[in-house]
Amino acid sequence: MSKTEEYLIEAADQCVAMARAGRAMAEKLEAMSNNLMAKAVELDTLRQRDDERPAKIRKAARK
């Protein structure tokens, strides 16, 4: 096998490895995004509940 053929095979293998790593990274990023969005919704819900309570109750709850 010539050096050119060996190089091409090695390069192809590297491309496959990088594509797989990219898919794994994309899945991890999507999971992180979902977790961040869930936390944002949770905090927004808590803030809305706090805003709906009368001022006296809010001040007492913060102490």
N, C-alpha and C positions, 0 to 999 in steps of 0.2 A: 504494500500500500504506500502511495507517495505521501510526502509531507503535506501536500495540498489537501489530499483526501482526509488525512488525519486531522488537519486543522479544521476543515469543514465539519467533520463529525463532532469534534470537540466544541466548536462554536454552536452547532445545532443543539447539543446536549446542554450547553450553558443557557441557550434561549429557553429551552423547556424548563430548566430549573428556575430561571427568573420569572417565567410566566406563572409557575406554581406558587412561588413565593409572593408574587403580586396578588394572586387570588386570595392567598391566606391573609395577606396584609389588608386587602379590601374587606374581607369578612370581619377582621378584628376592628377596623375603623368603623364599620357599620354598627357593630355591637356597642362600641364606645359612644357613637352618636345616639343610639337608642337609649343608653343609660343616661346620657346628658339630657336628652329631651324629657325623659321620665322625671328626672330630678327637677328640671325647670317647671314642669307641670305641677309637681308636688309642692314646690315653693310658692308658685302662683296661687294654688288652691289655699294654702295656709294663709297667704297674704290677704286673699279675698275674704276668708272667714274672719280674719282679724279686723279688716276694714268694716265688716258688717256688725261687729259687736259695739255696744255703746262705749264711750270714752272711759267711763269709770272702770268698767270691766277690763278694758285693754291695759289701763295703767296698773291695776291690781295684778294682772296676769304677768306683767313684765317684771314685777318686783321679786 
